[in-house]
């Protein structure tokens, strides 16, 4: 199992304390045990298990060290990220904001621990599409890192990457590409050419190229990122599935279905094993595969996939949640090609209801 690749200062200090000759208190031992277990589950994308262990670690840290201790703040930052992975955005935001408040007092507002939590909080906002909220946090984090560590420090690459994501979604492709290229350069300088952090920037740079019509360059970036994930994590890891899905999207856009289909089936198998057969990730892959079948007029194979995908998303999110929109859109395409006008119209009405509610 993989432990975290980078440890912030508070965790390094804690590890040194545990390794010292003085015996750890019972509370400290409980904290460290739960924290390390939570980090391990987090790195394996086992969000529910990670949350339970990190909640325990946070309780032990607060009881042992107090409500304003940096060790509690570091634990809360892990807990916030685990909540985010478990799709519990409000709880993630609350824990990250609390961690930020503690770190701003100790060790202070211009410390790298503050920059790190600002980046985590910004990432949460990015995943929610809240780009205006994310941008000032990322700029503040970069300013802290530039002042403390210098502009080419390895940790600065994360902020550059995330700000590049903001600019990409704002349509500022030239600015986004510049930041991603700078992040890649820093990652390669400090971590080598096959580190997982590199892969995330490669994917986003690929998306920038794709949205600019530079498909050949985009494909090269996606394939390089996928190769990194496969080498680092193995062929059946969830990061490998994410790499596959990114490449699949580009291949499908170019109607290269013969290449995309086996990759999608492989990603689906990974997700079913890792997340369970009724997970949102599985629903997304089912919808993607079904959409490919619709576009190839393989209509008999399509409907069972969409039926299963919609059952999953409605079970997880409810019937009026925007997560149902991609499945409903695929259903419209299916019914139109089958000449089932009434059924297609019903799906269009469901989509319109989601839009009218302001939720998609």
C-alpha positions as CSV (number, residue, x, y, z in Angstrom):
1,X,0.0,0.0,0.0
2,X,1.2,3.5,-0.7
3,X,1.6,6.1,2.0
4,X,1.5,9.8,1.3
5,X,4.3,10.9,-0.9
6,X,4.7,14.3,0.8
7,X,4.3,15.0,4.5
8,X,3.7,18.6,5.7
9,X,5.8,19.9,8.5
10,X,3.4,19.0,11.3
11,X,3.3,15.3,10.3
12,X,7.1,15.1,10.0
13,X,7.4,16.6,13.5
14,X,4.8,14.1,14.8
15,X,6.7,11.2,13.3
16,X,9.9,12.4,14.9
17,X,8.2,12.6,18.2
18,X,6.9,9.1,17.9
19,X,10.4,7.8,17.0
20,X,12.0,9.6,20.0
21,X,13.1,7.6,23.0
22,X,10.3,9.1,25.2
23,X,7.2,6.9,25.2
24,X,4.2,8.3,23.4
25,X,1.1,8.9,25.3
26,X,-1.9,6.7,24.7
27,X,-3.7,9.6,22.9
28,X,-0.7,10.3,20.7
29,X,-0.4,6.6,19.8
30,X,-4.2,6.4,18.9
31,X,-3.9,9.5,16.8
32,X,-0.9,8.3,14.9
33,X,-2.4,4.8,14.3
34,X,-5.7,6.3,13.0
35,X,-4.0,8.9,11.0
36,X,-1.7,6.5,9.2
37,X,-4.6,4.1,8.5
38,X,-6.7,7.0,7.2
39,X,-3.9,8.2,4.9
40,X,-3.4,4.6,3.5
41,X,-7.1,4.3,2.8
42,X,-7.1,7.8,1.2
43,X,-4.3,6.9,-1.1
44,X,-6.2,3.7,-2.1
45,X,-9.3,5.9,-2.8
46,X,-11.3,4.0,-0.1
47,X,-13.1,7.1,0.9
48,X,-15.5,5.7,3.5
49,X,-12.7,3.9,5.4
50,X,-10.5,6.9,5.2
51,X,-13.2,9.1,6.6
52,X,-13.8,6.8,9.6
53,X,-10.1,6.6,10.5
54,X,-9.5,10.3,10.0
55,X,-12.5,11.2,12.1
56,X,-11.0,9.1,14.9
57,X,-7.6,10.7,14.4
58,X,-9.1,14.2,14.6
59,X,-10.9,13.4,17.8
60,X,-7.7,12.0,19.3
61,X,-5.7,15.0,18.1
62,X,-8.1,17.5,19.6
63,X,-8.3,15.6,22.9
64,X,-4.5,15.1,23.2
65,X,-3.2,18.4,21.8
66,X,-6.0,20.9,22.0
67,X,-8.3,22.7,19.6
68,X,-5.6,25.1,18.2
69,X,-2.7,22.6,17.7
70,X,-1.1,22.3,14.2
71,X,-1.3,18.5,14.5
72,X,-5.1,18.8,14.7
73,X,-5.0,21.1,11.7
74,X,-3.0,18.7,9.6
75,X,-5.4,15.9,10.5
76,X,-8.4,18.0,9.6
77,X,-6.8,18.8,6.2
78,X,-6.6,15.0,5.5
79,X,-10.2,14.6,6.8
80,X,-11.4,17.4,4.5
81,X,-9.8,15.8,1.5
82,X,-11.3,12.4,2.4
83,X,-14.8,14.0,2.7
84,X,-14.2,15.5,-0.7
85,X,-13.4,12.1,-2.2
86,X,-16.5,10.8,-0.5
87,X,-18.6,13.5,-2.2
88,X,-19.4,15.3,1.1
89,X,-18.5,18.7,-0.1
90,X,-20.0,20.8,2.7
91,X,-18.2,18.7,5.4
92,X,-15.0,18.9,3.4
93,X,-15.2,22.7,3.2
94,X,-15.9,23.0,6.9
95,X,-12.9,20.9,7.9
96,X,-10.5,22.6,5.5
97,X,-11.6,26.0,6.7
98,X,-11.1,25.0,10.3
99,X,-7.6,23.7,9.4
100,X,-6.8,26.9,7.7
101,X,-7.9,29.0,10.7
102,X,-5.6,27.0,13.0
103,X,-2.6,27.1,10.7
104,X,-3.1,30.9,10.2
105,X,-2.6,31.3,13.9
106,X,0.1,28.7,14.3
107,X,2.6,28.7,12.5
108,X,1.3,31.9,10.9
109,X,-0.5,33.3,7.8
110,X,2.5,33.1,5.4
111,X,3.6,29.6,6.2
112,X,3.6,26.8,3.6
113,X,1.1,24.8,5.7
114,X,-1.4,27.7,5.0
115,X,-0.5,27.6,1.3
116,X,-1.1,23.8,1.3
117,X,-4.6,24.1,2.8
118,X,-5.5,27.0,0.5
119,X,-4.7,24.7,-2.4
120,X,-6.8,21.9,-1.0
121,X,-9.8,24.3,-0.5
122,X,-9.3,25.7,-3.9
123,X,-9.3,22.2,-5.4
124,X,-12.6,21.5,-3.6
125,X,-14.1,24.6,-5.2
126,X,-12.7,23.6,-8.6
127,X,-14.4,20.3,-8.4
128,X,-17.7,22.1,-7.7
129,X,-17.2,24.5,-10.6
130,X,-16.6,27.5,-8.3
131,X,-13.8,29.0,-10.2
132,X,-14.2,32.5,-8.9
133,X,-13.9,31.2,-5.4
134,X,-10.8,29.1,-6.2
135,X,-8.8,31.7,-8.0
136,X,-7.9,34.1,-5.1
137,X,-7.0,31.2,-2.9
138,X,-4.6,29.8,-5.5
139,X,-3.0,33.2,-6.1
140,X,-2.5,33.7,-2.3
141,X,-1.0,30.2,-2.0
142,X,1.4,30.9,-4.9
143,X,2.4,34.2,-3.4
144,X,3.3,32.4,-0.1
145,X,5.3,29.8,-1.9
146,X,7.1,32.3,-4.0
147,X,8.1,34.2,-0.9
148,X,9.1,31.3,1.2
149,X,10.3,28.7,-1.2
150,X,11.0,30.5,-4.5
151,X,9.1,30.3,-7.8
152,X,10.6,27.1,-9.0
153,X,10.1,25.0,-5.8
154,X,8.4,21.6,-6.3
155,X,5.4,22.6,-4.2
156,X,4.8,25.6,-6.4
157,X,3.9,23.3,-9.3
158,X,0.6,22.3,-7.6
159,X,-0.6,25.8,-7.4
160,X,0.4,26.6,-10.9
161,X,-1.4,23.5,-12.1
162,X,-4.6,24.4,-10.2
163,X,-4.6,28.0,-11.4
164,X,-4.1,26.6,-14.9
165,X,-7.3,24.6,-14.4
166,X,-9.2,27.7,-13.4
167,X,-7.9,29.6,-16.5
168,X,-8.8,26.7,-18.7
169,X,-12.4,26.6,-17.5
170,X,-12.6,30.4,-17.9
171,X,-11.6,29.9,-21.5
172,X,-8.2,31.5,-21.1
173,X,-6.4,28.8,-22.9
174,X,-3.1,30.6,-23.6
175,X,-2.7,31.5,-19.9
176,X,-3.7,28.0,-18.9
177,X,-1.2,26.4,-21.2
178,X,1.6,28.6,-20.0
179,X,0.9,27.7,-16.3
180,X,0.6,24.0,-17.1
181,X,3.9,24.0,-19.0
182,X,5.6,25.7,-16.1
183,X,4.1,23.2,-13.7
184,X,5.3,20.3,-15.8
185,X,8.8,21.8,-16.0
186,X,9.0,22.1,-12.2
187,X,7.7,18.6,-11.7
188,X,10.2,17.1,-14.1
189,X,13.0,19.0,-12.6
190,X,12.3,17.9,-9.0
191,X,10.5,14.6,-9.4
192,X,11.6,13.1,-12.7
193,X,9.7,12.4,-15.9
194,X,7.4,9.6,-14.6
195,X,6.0,10.9,-11.3
196,X,2.2,10.8,-10.8
197,X,2.0,14.5,-10.2
198,X,3.2,15.0,-13.7
199,X,0.3,12.9,-15.1
200,X,-2.4,15.2,-13.7
201,X,-0.8,18.2,-15.4
202,X,-0.4,16.2,-18.6
203,X,-4.1,15.5,-18.7
204,X,-5.1,19.1,-18.2
205,X,-2.6,20.2,-20.8
206,X,-4.1,17.6,-23.1
207,X,-7.6,19.0,-22.5
208,X,-6.3,22.5,-23.3
209,X,-4.9,21.2,-26.6
210,X,-8.1,19.2,-27.3
211,X,-10.3,22.3,-26.8
212,X,-8.0,24.2,-29.1
213,X,-8.3,21.6,-31.9
214,X,-4.8,20.2,-31.3
215,X,-5.9,16.6,-31.1
216,X,-2.6,14.9,-32.0
217,X,-0.8,16.8,-29.2
218,X,-3.7,16.1,-26.8
219,X,-3.5,12.3,-27.5
220,X,0.3,12.2,-26.9
221,X,-0.2,13.9,-23.5
222,X,-3.0,11.6,-22.5
223,X,-1.0,8.5,-23.4
224,X,2.0,9.7,-21.6
225,X,-0.1,10.3,-18.5
226,X,-1.7,6.9,-18.7
227,X,1.7,5.2,-19.0
228,X,2.8,7.0,-15.8
229,X,-0.3,5.8,-13.9
230,X,0.2,2.2,-15.1
231,X,3.8,2.2,-14.1
232,X,3.4,3.8,-10.7
233,X,0.1,2.3,-9.6
234,X,-0.4,-0.8,-11.7
235,X,-2.9,-1.7,-14.5
236,X,-5.9,-2.1,-12.2
237,X,-5.7,1.0,-10.0
238,X,-8.4,3.7,-10.0
239,X,-5.8,6.3,-11.2
240,X,-5.2,4.1,-14.3
241,X,-9.0,4.1,-14.9
242,X,-9.0,7.9,-14.7
243,X,-6.2,7.9,-17.3
244,X,-8.1,5.5,-19.5
245,X,-11.3,7.7,-19.3
246,X,-9.4,10.8,-20.3
247,X,-8.0,9.1,-23.4
248,X,-11.3,7.5,-24.2
249,X,-13.0,10.9,-24.3
250,X,-10.6,12.1,-27.0
251,X,-10.8,8.9,-29.0
252,X,-14.6,9.0,-28.9
253,X,-14.7,12.6,-30.0
254,X,-12.8,11.6,-33.1
255,X,-15.1,8.6,-33.6
256,X,-12.3,6.1,-33.1
257,X,-14.7,3.7,-31.4
258,X,-12.7,0.6,-32.2
259,X,-9.9,1.9,-30.1
260,X,-12.1,3.5,-27.4
261,X,-14.4,0.6,-26.7
262,X,-11.9,-1.9,-25.2
263,X,-10.4,0.9,-23.1
264,X,-13.8,1.8,-21.8
265,X,-14.6,-1.8,-20.9
266,X,-11.2,-2.0,-19.1
267,X,-11.9,1.2,-17.1
268,X,-15.4,-0.1,-16.2
269,X,-13.9,-3.4,-14.9
270,X,-11.4,-1.5,-12.7
271,X,-14.2,0.8,-11.4
272,X,-16.6,-2.1,-10.6
273,X,-13.8,-3.8,-8.6
274,X,-12.6,-0.7,-6.8
275,X,-15.8,1.2,-6.2
276,X,-18.6,-1.4,-6.4
277,X,-21.1,-2.1,-9.2
278,X,-23.4,0.7,-8.1
279,X,-21.0,3.6,-7.9
280,X,-21.1,6.9,-9.7
281,X,-17.9,6.0,-11.5
282,X,-19.4,2.9,-12.9
283,X,-22.5,4.8,-14.0
284,X,-20.3,7.3,-15.9
285,X,-18.5,4.5,-17.7
286,X,-21.7,2.7,-18.6
287,X,-23.1,6.0,-20.0
288,X,-19.9,6.6,-22.0
289,X,-20.0,3.0,-23.5
290,X,-23.7,3.4,-24.3
291,X,-23.1,6.7,-26.0
292,X,-20.5,5.0,-28.2
293,X,-23.0,2.3,-29.1
294,X,-25.6,4.8,-30.0
295,X,-23.3,6.6,-32.3
296,X,-22.5,3.3,-34.0
297,X,-26.2,2.3,-34.2
298,X,-25.6,-0.6,-31.9
299,X,-29.0,0.1,-30.3
300,X,-29.9,-3.3,-28.9
301,X,-26.7,-3.2,-26.8
302,X,-27.3,0.3,-25.6
303,X,-30.5,0.3,-23.6
304,X,-29.4,-2.2,-20.9
305,X,-26.4,-0.1,-20.2
306,X,-28.4,3.1,-19.9
307,X,-31.1,1.4,-17.7
308,X,-28.4,0.3,-15.3
309,X,-26.6,3.7,-15.3
310,X,-29.8,5.6,-14.6
311,X,-30.8,3.2,-11.8
312,X,-27.4,3.9,-10.2
313,X,-27.4,7.7,-10.5
314,X,-31.0,7.9,-9.3
315,X,-30.2,5.7,-6.3
316,X,-27.2,7.7,-5.3
317,X,-28.3,11.2,-6.1
318,X,-32.1,11.1,-6.5
319,X,-34.2,11.5,-9.6
320,X,-33.9,15.3,-9.9
321,X,-30.1,15.6,-9.5
322,X,-27.9,16.8,-12.4
323,X,-25.9,13.6,-12.3
324,X,-28.8,12.1,-14.2
325,X,-28.4,14.5,-17.1
326,X,-25.7,12.6,-19.1
327,X,-27.8,9.4,-18.9
328,X,-31.0,11.1,-19.9
329,X,-29.1,12.8,-22.8
330,X,-27.9,9.4,-24.0
331,X,-31.5,8.1,-23.8
332,X,-32.7,10.9,-26.0
333,X,-30.1,9.9,-28.7
334,X,-31.1,6.2,-28.4
335,X,-34.9,6.9,-28.7
336,X,-34.4,9.3,-31.6
337,X,-32.4,6.7,-33.5
338,X,-35.1,4.1,-32.7
339,X,-37.8,6.4,-34.0
340,X,-39.5,6.4,-30.5
341,X,-40.6,10.0,-30.6
342,X,-42.8,9.9,-27.4
343,X,-40.0,8.3,-25.4
344,X,-37.5,10.8,-26.6
345,X,-39.8,13.6,-25.8
346,X,-40.3,12.3,-22.3
347,X,-36.5,12.3,-21.7
348,X,-36.2,15.8,-23.1
349,X,-38.9,16.9,-20.6
350,X,-36.9,15.4,-17.7
351,X,-33.8,17.2,-18.9
352,X,-35.7,20.5,-19.2
353,X,-37.0,20.0,-15.7
354,X,-33.5,19.7,-14.4
355,X,-32.5,22.9,-16.2
356,X,-35.5,24.8,-15.0
357,X,-34.7,23.9,-11.5
358,X,-31.3,25.5,-12.1
359,X,-29.4,22.3,-11.1
360,X,-27.5,20.9,-14.1
